[in-house]
Amino acid sequence: MNAAHQLNLFEQRLPKKPYYSDDLSNGLSIIAAKKAVKSRYIQHNGPTHKYWLVFDVDRLGATMCWEDSGAPAPNIVATNRENGHAHLIYGLEIPIRTAPDGSSKALRYAAAVEAALRAKLGSDEGYTGLICKNPLNPHWLVSTWEPNLYTLDWLADYLDLSAYNGSKRLSGNGLGRNCNLFDYLSEWAFKAIRQGYPQYDRWLEAVLTRAEAYNNREFKSPLPLSEVKATAKSVAKWTHKHITPEGFSAWQARQGAKGGKISKGGGRPLGTNKVDWGLWEAVHSLKSQGYSHAVIAEDLKISASTVSKYSQISK
């Protein structure tokens, strides 16, 4: 893929109506992509998918900082001719789905890769990633390097992800914000809904209010409201459907009668009728979000050994 193809792909992947600006001091506006492409700054990813990982390097020599640090070569670099600062743009072969219905494991992995690459490049941690220097605008000095789009595994080959493995809370920047907001909100909602089991509309309003509070309190650069609303809706919908007074009371009664025991034998039950599939779903849902056995046990009011046994059961 030559330079022209890379820039064409950048244009093709733009949101239909991106944010744009020619002067950031005047704020951002929204317009159709065919007009926004003429601006100096442009929104490069849409609200549900991340096609590009962009890093803001604010120092002289930013264009080649990837080579100096042993990082992978970016696909595109847009450099400020006056001070040498640049945006390094990495294209992804398979875009990351950032909507709440996407894979939480995939999003966490992508957030870890993004955080590790940010650290390796020494790029600005306060950069929100909403807009970038538009490589389609001649105001910037534009160069192209790696001709192929990256997979996350390919990027990870250059990085040390050990600091992010098994971490419940990721960096409060970039994709880490999406993961952390979902974690904060899910942990609160799982407990809060049991305080009264409100009607869905009231519950959604409460979850959204809490999500906005987390977004403004926990992140130096808050997520766009559209992403906050999408996460709140996802959490509210799941908890309202799965955590009902009837289901939770019945589960508590069964646990009181059985002591939360599962039959012995390699973590497998004697028969599927011995398994509380409602509890199984709750355990596996929380586990997929990255919670430890101890945290899951505390939330579900069961023993850590029961969490461990249910984690080994497959439907």
N, C-alpha and C positions, 0 to 999 in steps of 0.2 A: 504494500500500500504506500504510494508516494505521497508527497506533501499535499498535493491538490486533493487526493482522495481522503486524506485525514481531515482536512478542513471541510470538505463536503460532508463527511460523516458527522462532524461536529454540528454543522448546520442542520442536517437531517434529524438529529436527535434532540434538537431544542424543543422545549414545551411549546404548545400551540400559541399561548399568550404569556410570554415570559416577562419577568421584571427586567427593566433596562434603565440605563442612565448615561448621560454624557458628562455629568458633573455630580459626584456623590454628595456634595454639600447641599444640593437641591433635592435630595431624596430619590426614591425610586418610583417609577410609573409602570403600568402594564399596557402592552400593546401587542398586536399580532406579530408573530415571529418574522414574517417577511419584511416588516418595518423595523423591528427591534435589532435585526442583524447589522444595521448600519451604526448602532450605538457603540460607545467605548466599553461599556460594561453590560453584561447580560447574564440572565439566569440560565445556567447550563444543564440543570437537572429538574425534572418535574416533581410533583408532590408524592408520587407513588413509586418511582424507580430512580435509581442512581446509576447513570451511565458513565459518569466521570468522577474520579477522585482528584480534587484540585487542592494544591498546597500553596500557601502564600509565603514566599521567602522575601523578607524585607531587609536585604543587605546587598552590598555591592558584590557582583560576581554570582548572583543568584541563578543565572542562566545555566551555569555548569556545576552548581553545588551538588547535584546528584552524583556526578563523577568523582568529585572530591571526597564524598562521604561513603562511596561504595554502594549507593542506592541504584535501583533499576532506572534505566533511561526513560524519561517521560515520552509520551507520544507527541505532545505539543508544549512549547514554552512561549508565553507572551511576556515580553520584557519591556519595562519602562525605559525609554531611551535616555531619560535625564538622570536617573539615579541607579539604574542597574537592578532594581527590584523586579521580581517576576512571579508569575503564577505558573506552576508546573502542573500539567494536565495529563492524567493517566486514564486511558480509555479501557473500559471493561468489556470483554467479549460477551459475558452474560451479565446483564444489569442486576443490581441488588434491589430486591423489592423492599421498600421501606414502609409500605402500608402494614397495618397491624395483622392482616391476614397472611402475611408472608411468614416464612420459616424463622422462628426466633433464633434457632441455632445458626442459621446462615447469616442472619443479621449480626449476631454477636461475633462470629468469625470475621465478618467484613469490618466491624468496628475495631476489632483487635488489630487487623492488618492496617487499617487506616491510621490508628494511633501509633503503631510501631513505625510506619513509614514517615509520619509527621515528625516523630522524634529523631529518626535517622537523618532526615533532611534539615532538621533544626528550623522548621517552618513555624509560623505564627500560630500559637495555640488559641488565640482569640478570634481567628478567622472563622466566620460562621458557615462559609461554603454556599451561601445563597446565590451570589453572583461572582463572576470572575472577569478578568480582563478579556475582552472579546477578541480572539485571535483572527476574526474575520474583518476587524477594523484596522486600517493601515496606520493608525496612531501608534500601535505597539510594534516593537521589533519581534517578529514571529519566526520561530525555528521549529523544525520537526526532527524527531530522533527515532525512537523505536517504531518500526512500520506496522507491527502486529499489535492487536488488542490483547490486553492481559486477562488471565484468569487470576482469582485470588490466590490460588496455590502457587502460581508462578511468582507473584509479588512476594508471597511469604517465604520463598526460597532465599530471598535477600535479607530477611528480617529475623529478629529474635522475638518470638511471641511468648516466651516463658513468663514474662511479667504480667501477661493478660490471661493466661490459662487458669481456669477455675475461679476467676475473679467475678464476684457478684456485681460489683459496680465498676463500670468502665470509665474511661476519660469523659469528662463532662463537655466534650466538644464533638462536632461532627456526628457520626452515626452513634457514638456512645450516648448521646442525649436521647435518641430514640429508645435504646435498650433500657437506659436508666429510668426514663419516664414510665415505661411499661412496668418495670419492676416496682418502682415506688407505688404506682397506682394499683397494681394487682395485689400487692401485699396489704395495702390499706383496705381495698374494696372487699377482699375475702373475709375480713373481720367485720367491717362496718355494716355490710348488708344484713348481718345476723342481728343487728340491734333493733330491727323493726320490719324488715322485708317490705319496703315501700313499693308503690306502683312504679311501673317502668319509667314513665315520664319524670316523676320526681327523683327516681334513682339516677337516671341519666343526667339530670341537672346537677345533682350532688356530686357525681363522679367528674363531670366537666369542671365544676368549680374547684374541686380538689386538684385536678390535672393542671389547671391554669396556675394554681398556687405553687405546685411543685415546679412547673416550668419557669416561673418568675423567680422563685427562691433558690433553686438548685443550680441553675445554669447561668454563667456570665453572659452567654449569648443565647437567649431563649429560642426554642423552636418556633416556626411559623404557626399561627393559630390553627390553620387548616390541618396540620399534622397532630396538634394537640387534640383537636376535636375528633379526629379519626381514631386516635388511641383511646380516648375516653369512651367513645361509642363502642369500640371493640370490647373493652373491659366491662362496661356496663351490661352489654348484651350477654356476654358469656356468664357473668356472675348471676344475673337475674334469671337466666334460664337454668343454670345448674345448681345454684345454692338456694334451695327453697326451704321454707320452714318444715314442710312435710318430710322432705328428703333428709334434712339434717337431723330432725328429731328421731326419725326412724333409724338413721345410722347410729346416733348416740345410744339408742335403746339396744341395738344389736351389739354394740361394743360393750355396753354394760353387762349384757348377758353372756357374751363369749370372752370378755376380757381382751378383745382385740387380737385373739390368737389365730394363727394360720397353721395348719398341720405341718409337721416336720417332713423333710425329704428334699433336700437341695433347694429349699425356698419355694417349692412347688406345692400347691394345694392337693389334697386327696382327690378332689373333683371340682369342676367349675362351679357347682352349687355352693361350695364353701367360700367362694370369693365374693366380696362386696365390690361389685363393679363400679358403683358410684364412688367409693373410696379409691379404687384403682385409678379411675379417671382423674380424680383430684390430685393424687400423688404424682401421676405421670405428667399432668399439666404443669404443676409447680416445678417438677424436676426438669422439664424441657425448658423452663425459664431460667435455669441455672441455680436454683435454690439448693442449699445443702440439706442433707437428711435431717440435721438437727433443727433447721428452720422449718422444714415441712412438718416435722413431728410436733413442733410447738404450735404451728398454725392449725393443724388438724386435731390437736389434742390426743395424739397417739404416741407410742414409743418409737424411738429411732430404729429399733430392730424391725418393727412392723413396716416402717417406711422402706427399709432395706429389702424385706421379703417381697413387698408389693412391687418394688422396682424391678425385680427379677421375673415377674410374671408377664407373659405375653398373651394377648387375646388370640 
